[in-house]
Amino acid sequence: MDHAQAPVLDALTDYHRADRYAFTPPGHKQGRGADPRVRAVLGEDVFRADVLATSGLDDRQTTGGFVAEAEELMADAVGAEQAFFSTCGSSLSVKAAMLAVAGGRGELLVGRDAHKSVIAGLILSGLRPRWVRPRWDGELHLAHPPSAAEVEACWERHPDAAGMLVTSPTPYGTCADIAAIARVCHKRGRPLIVDEAWGAHLPFHDDLPTWAMDAGADVCVVSIHKMGAGFEQGSVFHLQGDLIDPARLRACADLLATTSPNVLLYAAMDGWRRQMVEQGRDLLQSALDLAGELRAAVNELDGLRVMDGEFLGVEASHDLDRLHLVIDTTGLQISGYQAADWLREHAHLDMGLADHRRISAQLTFADDIHTGQRLVTALRALADAAPALPRPTPVALPDPTMLELDTVELPRDAFFGPTEAIPPQDAAGRIAAEQLTPYPPGIPAVLPGERINDAVLHYLVSGQAAGMAIPDAADGGLATIRVMCD
Ligand SMILES: Cc1ncc(COP(=O)(O)O)c(C=O)c1O
């Protein structure tokens, strides 16, 4: 295919060249109606590019097929059979994939380190999750993706499940052995969904972890805005093989999608695909080189260390995307929450992830020596400032086995059934009716339908006192927790 083309961008250029005008939404009419103070901040071109996809960019019957053509080019660029654009983030795409694989009832194998959007998919669909244990690291207090052996063991217990969903890379950049997991699923004729929200760039450089389609996944979901250069909410799901019906997948996405997709998002994804095909290898090589230099520079700083080898191993992760600089702050005797807050306040830098002992800096091909230097300078200043910071509030980190709560009700039944809000000290033994998700990384510690225990409660309550954000709790301060009525 001709990857020099960018059909959505070209159609937008034609739209403006033809001096089209619309008696349709969006009501700002190319920015004419937008308050000048809004235009001054957002820019004129944002409004000019915000046109209707159908009866605007394309005609009433979509005969131009610009978006469809851009999707075909995207699929071709990454070696998938089909690609579908979504303007509602991977949060929509994973739900669409789950619905297409498992329908509205039945069971799905899911790695328990799933993102909260997957849990939302379980609540909406009514599916019964059959959890696959991630490899919990009691030392590092994080979850590595599940092994193929755990997936196999789960299939043996639940042979009737419709398919499997695994998250890889994780927000720490750690990866599952997708090829081995795909083989285990395919041996049973069942499809594998990979939530690869953090992996949009993987197809474009051989030194990055294996791209899910190359590893044999049936459908994989990527956020173009995370590691690519799309706008927030731009996501693609890729499909191959014959285990998932493409028409069904599209219909499931349609159930959840907006009827007013933002053409800006389509255009940015289309242009990013062209950029990656033409220059992706070189751009990503520069990013990987920069990541290597920054890793060395950060390791030179007293009290800070970029984590690497400890992520990998038989009982750990299969691979690592080294564009994520996961930096251990324990040597400075401060928490990741403190480090992230200090960097935002004093260096005006925002970090990708912060937990009780780490922060992460996510690099993409947009970074260069200047942004890298800024990071190192800020981290050096943090190291200098750390002795004067208060000692971190301790987080009651549970033994990993205590984090494995029993799922005793369907997530949907627990979420939609009668609930009450009770103080955390009374919640042990009760069945959760809400998600409680330390964010980022966004992996729920408690899900609707799980029986809550003391260890998890102490972890969340002490974590929040130490700086952990739990944005999805009905009571943001965790003075109460929503549980099922007895
Ligand atoms: C693993 C994972 N899956 C899915 C999502 C949802 O992606 P989006 O923000 O594009 O909706 C995220 C977002 O952080 C994520 O980390």
The ligand as a Tripos MOL2 file, in Angstrom:
@<TRIPOS>MOLECULE
LIG
   16    16     1     0     0
SMALL
NO_CHARGES

@<TRIPOS>ATOM
      1 C1         -3.1290   -1.1710   30.5820 C.3       1 LIG1
      2 C2         -4.1180   -0.1360   30.1860 C.ar      1 LIG1
      3 N1         -5.1900   -0.5040   29.4590 N.ar      1 LIG1
      4 C3         -6.1240    0.3820   29.0490 C.ar      1 LIG1
      5 C4         -6.0110    1.7110   29.3830 C.ar      1 LIG1
      6 C5         -7.0730    2.6750   28.9160 C.3       1 LIG1
      7 O1         -6.5410    3.4510   27.8900 O.3       1 LIG1
      8 P1         -7.1700    4.8550   27.4440 P.3       1 LIG1
      9 O2         -6.6330    5.8670   28.4040 O.co2     1 LIG1
     10 O3         -6.6410    5.0210   26.0480 O.co2     1 LIG1
     11 O4         -8.6340    4.7550   27.4920 O.co2     1 LIG1
     12 C6         -4.9130    2.1410   30.1500 C.ar      1 LIG1
     13 C7         -4.7810    3.5640   30.5250 C.2       1 LIG1
     14 O5         -3.9530    3.9670   31.3030 O.2       1 LIG1
     15 C8         -3.9420    1.1990   30.5600 C.ar      1 LIG1
     16 O6         -2.8810    1.5510   31.3020 O.3       1 LIG1
@<TRIPOS>BOND
     1     1     2 1
     2     2     3 ar
     3     2    15 ar
     4     3     4 ar
     5     4     5 ar
     6     5     6 1
     7     5    12 ar
     8     6     7 1
     9     7     8 1
    10     8     9 2
    11     8    10 1
    12     8    11 1
    13    12    13 1
    14    12    15 ar
    15    13    14 2
    16    15    16 1
@<TRIPOS>SUBSTRUCTURE
     1 LIG1         1 GROUP 0 **** ****
